[in-house]
Amino acid sequence: MTQQIHLDTAAVWGTDTGHGVIEIAPDVAYRRLSLVNVGFFGFPGAGDRGWVMIDTGLPGCAEDIMAAAAHRFGLLARPLAIIQTHGHFDHVGALEELAAHWDVPVYAHPLEHPYLDGSAAYPPPDPSVGGGLMSLVSPLYPRGPVDVGARLQALPADGSVPHMPGWRWIHTPGHSVGHVSLWREADRMLLAADAVITTAQESAYAVLTARTELHGPPMYFTQDWLAARRSVEALAALEPELLLSGHGQAVRGAVVRQGLHQLARRFEEIAHPPHPHYELHPARAEDGTAYASPITSENGET
């Protein structure tokens, strides 16, 4: 049975600036949309084409995202780009609508492109892991794909992040083959997406109450457990001061670094569920098992 790393409420970081926008640095903020976070890079009042969107939340949340962006950056302020950490349904729900409305390019790791250009869906989730309601109902979650192929571009091979000076992207596969996290060395800020998260995403209670704990990736959608462990080890080695994940609240301080190292050392007992399907049968890009047929996904077949 997996365990948890509880984080003291004193580690929770951020200032509510209104409209649900939580500022965690002068130029970084996020908005929690039900069970997932979306990020904003740019100073308040940056105006049209003065900021960057990071992930695009759940289906049906485009208006909430646009309202939050208008509150932070100005009425009708469009971003320079959208950065997608990966293509799971809760991170791309409003992508097609926002990309078209804002007329912006979308950047993602090349291995994630099939989920974003309409050519492939994710493999089926594993509802047997995690022991919570969110896991049990995971077969009902959309597996994609979305299609923003005309706007889709690869993240630069040099590790830089378009329109985000001082940041670099880090390939953190496991939860998905092309999953990336974002890192800024200057203030040691880590936007981990779903490589590590700060709530028990498998539990509906934890999601609703935003209980702050440090966890590995959401179990039901993680498709390569060896890669997921290596990604946690890589992020722990960064020694971040401030961590914002795709699920849960932003946290900071020594307790975060200690927790990440503990998670990396004890990954098998803390983050790794017993007998997950994708341990013996990992879904990987190399052999094509990560990319399911979109038609099969739409029919709900496995």
C-alpha positions, -999 to 999 in steps of 0.1 A, spaced: 0 0 0 14 34 -9 21 60 17 20 98 18 45 126 25 25 152 44 35 188 40 29 213 68 4 240 58 32 265 64 48 252 32 19 263 11 28 294 -8 10 321 -28 -11 352 -27 -47 353 -39 -49 383 -63 -86 378 -72 -105 358 -98 -89 327 -83 -54 337 -95 -27 328 -70 6 346 -75 37 327 -64 63 350 -79 61 385 -94 59 370 -128 43 336 -121 8 327 -111 -17 299 -113 -54 293 -113 -69 261 -99 -97 248 -120 -116 221 -101 -90 194 -101 -61 209 -121 -39 239 -123 -31 262 -152 -1 285 -151 6 321 -162 40 335 -169 42 373 -171 40 404 -149 5 418 -139 -7 442 -166 17 428 -192 -10 434 -219 -15 419 -253 12 394 -263 30 401 -230 27 367 -213 26 329 -217 0 303 -209 11 270 -194 -14 241 -199 -51 247 -206 -72 228 -180 -104 208 -183 -130 208 -210 -154 237 -206 -130 260 -186 -120 283 -215 -141 312 -202 -126 308 -167 -91 309 -181 -98 339 -202 -113 357 -173 -83 349 -151 -59 361 -178 -79 393 -183 -77 400 -146 -40 395 -145 -28 409 -178 -55 432 -190 -88 430 -210 -84 411 -242 -47 404 -235 -36 374 -256 -5 353 -248 26 349 -269 23 312 -267 8 282 -250 32 257 -234 17 222 -230 35 200 -204 16 170 -218 -17 162 -235 -39 145 -209 -76 156 -210 -73 177 -178 -44 197 -192 -57 203 -228 -94 206 -222 -96 242 -235 -66 240 -258 -83 240 -292 -107 268 -282 -80 290 -266 -54 285 -293 -79 295 -320 -94 324 -300 -59 338 -291 -43 329 -325 -12 315 -308 14 287 -313 13 257 -291 46 242 -279 51 207 -267 77 179 -266 78 161 -300 69 128 -284 37 144 -272 27 157 -306 6 127 -317 -18 135 -288 -21 171 -299 -23 168 -337 -52 143 -339 -31 113 -348 -31 92 -316 -48 87 -283 -33 77 -249 -34 41 -239 -62 31 -215 -59 41 -179 -53 17 -151 -83 19 -127 -69 -8 -104 -43 16 -88 -46 42 -61 -78 29 -44 -98 61 -48 -128 72 -68 -108 92 -93 -90 60 -102 -121 39 -103 -139 62 -128 -107 68 -149 -120 46 -178 -146 73 -184 -120 101 -189 -113 112 -224 -80 99 -239 -79 123 -268 -66 133 -291 -71 170 -296 -60 186 -328 -40 219 -329 -17 205 -356 -16 238 -376 -4 257 -346 18 229 -330 55 234 -327 83 214 -310 99 228 -278 135 239 -288 161 212 -287 184 234 -267 161 232 -237 149 268 -238 113 277 -234 98 301 -260 91 335 -246 101 325 -211 137 338 -207 156 321 -179 135 290 -180 143 256 -195 122 225 -201 132 191 -187 119 159 -202 102 140 -173 86 110 -189 66 82 -171 33 98 -167 33 103 -205 61 98 -230 65 134 -238 58 149 -204 80 180 -195 86 201 -164 97 237 -164 127 249 -143 141 284 -135 175 283 -119 175 320 -108 150 314 -80 149 276 -81 113 274 -92 100 242 -105 67 238 -125 65 200 -123 32 194 -140 23 158 -132 58 143 -126 52 150 -89 20 165 -75 10 179 -41 -23 161 -36 -36 126 -37 -51 128 -71 -66 93 -69 -88 104 -40 -119 126 -47 -118 138 -11 -82 149 -13 -89 167 -46 -119 185 -33 -102 196 0 -68 203 -16 -51 184 12 -14 191 7 8 160 4 37 151 -19 30 123 -43 43 108 -75 24 112 -107 -14 104 -108 -14 66 -108 -42 58 -131 -27 76 -161 10 68 -155 22 45 -183 58 38 -175 67 34 -138 105 30 -143 106 63 -162 84 79 -137 108 70 -108 137 83 -128 119 116 -135 112 121 -97 149 115 -90 159 141 -116 136 167 -101 147 160 -66 183 166 -77 174 201 -87 168 211 -51 139 234 -58 129 262 -35 94 266 -49 72 238 -64 40 241 -84 26 209 -97 -4 202 -120 -25 192 -91 -25 207 -56 -12 239 -41 22 255 -46 47 248 -18 81 261 -9 110 257 15 134 231 28 104 208 36 98 205 -2 134 195 -9 134 170 19 101 156 7 113 152 -29 144 134 -18 123 111 4 100 105 -25 129 96 -48 145 73 -22 113 55 -13 95 57 -46 85 21 -45 67 23 -12 54 59 -14 44 64 -51 44 30 -67 11 12 -65 10 -26 -61 11 -45 -94 2 -17 -118 -6 -28 -153 20 -5 -168 49 -19 -148 49 -52 -167 35 -36 -198 49 0 -201 35 21 -229 65 36 -247 72 57 -278 100 34 -290 77 5 -298 45 26 -305 26 12 -275 21 47 -261 0 57 -291 -35 42 -294 -58 45 -323 -81 76 -320 -110 56 -333 -105 30 -306 -104 57 -280 -136 73 -292 -154 40 -291 -142 34 -255 -126 1 -264 -92 -11 -252 
